[in-house]
Amino acid sequence: MKFNHIALVGLGLIASSIALALRSKDTNIKITGFSKTKKTREEARKIGFCIVCENYEDCIKGADLVILCVPVGVMSDVTEKISPYLSRSVIVSDVGSVKESVVVEVQKKLPKGVFFVPAHPLAGTENSGPSSGFATLFENRYCIITPSDKIPLEIIKKVRLFWEKLGSNVIEMEAKHHDLVLSVTSHAPHLIAFAMVGVADDFSKVTNSEVINYSAAGFRDFTRLAASDPVMWRDIFLNNKDAALEILGRFTEELFTLQKAIRKKDGDYLLKYFERTRKIRRSIISAGQDTAEPNFGRKQ
Amino acid sequence: MKFNHIALVGLGLIASSIALALRSKDTNIKITGFSKTKKTREEARKIGFCIVCENYEDCIKGADLVILCVPVGVMSDVTEKISPYLSRSVIVSDVGSVKESVVVEVQKKLPKGVFFVPAHPLAGTENSGPSSGFATLFENRYCIITPSDKIPLEIIKKVRLFWEKLGSNVIEMEAKHHDLVLSVTSHAPHLIAFAMVGVADDFSKVTNSEVINYSAAGFRDFTRLAASDPVMWRDIFLNNKDAALEILGRFTEELFTLQKAIRKKDGDYLLKYFERTRKIRRSIISAGQDTAEPNFGRKQ
């Protein structure tokens, strides 16, 4: 059930973390990688987490698992470029944060006989690039896979085992449902964080240094999400437009209801609301999805 | 310039952290404390960070610094209760997150000859109660003081030195400006976090367990702020209504502009926006106001 040669297309945070995690568990596996950006290839080569190739062909040839680790906006183009080098019955997967639209586009570009098992490891940090990867990134995190019902069960099982080996809990769901769930737990929170950081940066009655110096009172938490990779996030919003806008619409309704309660000085409503939201954090901590330490246990 | 006897009115996270910080620096100072809640007094007594009194009188009598560590909604009532026991030329301070309205109300209830130096240490965690305090809470954090121009300079200096001893950088500003700055860096981010957590909890197409399990993709960061003390936050919004609503209005404008860019597929606008917000986090880290470690350095 094991793969012998894994090709990583793209050499950012996720690709380097996959390679480092594999290296920490299994030294026999061959890992090749390619990025179209020369600087990224050089950075990756310096770290040495995989064999860095100079073109798609050298990277892909002979691989039995190809993982697309590029922003969702270029998945389709990259698939077109690698498709001549894909051998029959190779497994292609990805790590994109949007599934429905991307799966359709990638599938169109793949040659017949290739098995596509889309995946999304729910893991990452606000940093990007090959130097930001680390071997434990996927431990105790979920990885959602959204294969079509045409994919044989043993192929799905192979991909499942791959992610489980890296420490992830693998869950299967429909691509459309994935995109809705992630709009709630990831895409909307990120856009809201980007917007709040934008307001603070733009509000002339409060100076930029005031915003920065007094950020520990709450604002700094938003800046972590708003520091995530700009290209990746542009592509996510353009490719998951409908679900993102639906959740943002609901969020605005909710915010307006709270604003109205403030305006009308409805303290009871606010208190009940805040008591309810407090409980959700406890559930997340119990589920092992965040630290129980105050302030995320940070040192500053 | 030192105080001999400090009275803490209220025994929550901030009061216990003040006492623990003082104890870690100066063993001679007398610290008394009182909370109207019996359970809180018992919890505080068990930890032993101060002399826990059974009424306001015993707590206040003889103190040369009285710090109001209660939610801003009860500051005025509590001031009325302690005022018979305040000796002439005692210094009264507070730790409330809202200044303008609260300062006016507290000042009204104070007897003549008492010096009121309002303060707001920008420090805390999502936890509350006496057990959540710790001695290093104020280290490298800002403390904003908003004294009126009638307060003698040597009195202000004494309060400054007090907070500096606990590790804080003390900044003086107008109460009104404080409330605006904190709306940006604290109050609006908290309300937004409460609203986003409320949406997630309420959205029936996505189950509660999905929200919890997949929260590491961004949402969990919001749950920390939304887990903060409900009574404290109700009082903040009711007492800083205008500034909070102003910032929330600006935030909504900004969010709508981003939503429109998504709807129109304006990738250039999104990319430039996200590149700008990314820079702000770097400034916060350079200013020593957050950790540079990815994911706040958390262990989960």
Interface residues (C-beta under 8 A of the other chain):
Chain A: G73 S97 L122 A123 G124 T125 E126 N127 S132 N140 R141 Y142 I144 I171 L180 V181 L182 V184 T185 S186 H187 A188 P189 H190 L191 I192 A193 F194 A195 M196 V197 G198 V199 A200 D201 D202 F203 K205 V206 N208 E210 V211 I212 N213 Y214 S215 A216 A217 G218 F219 R220 D221 F222 T223 R224 L225 A226 A227 S228 P230 V231 W233 R234 D235 F237 L238 K241 A244 L245 I247 L248 R250 F251 T252 E254 L255 L258 Q259 I262 R263 K265 G267 L270 L271 Y273 F274 E275 R276 T277 R278 I280 R281 R282 S283 I284 A287 G288 Q289 D290 T291 E293 P294 N295 F296 G297 R298 K299 Q300
Chain B: G73 S97 L122 A123 G124 T125 E126 N127 S132 N140 R141 Y142 I144 I171 L180 V181 L182 V184 T185 S186 H187 A188 P189 H190 L191 I192 A193 F194 A195 M196 V197 G198 V199 A200 D201 D202 F203 K205 V206 N208 E210 V211 I212 N213 Y214 S215 A216 A217 G218 F219 R220 D221 F222 T223 R224 L225 A226 A227 S228 P230 V231 W233 R234 D235 F237 L238 K241 A244 L245 I247 L248 R250 F251 T252 E254 L255 L258 Q259 I262 R263 K265 G267 L270 L271 Y273 F274 E275 R276 T277 R278 I280 R281 R282 S283 I284 A287 G288 Q289 D290 T291 E293 P294 N295 F296 G297 R298 K299 Q300
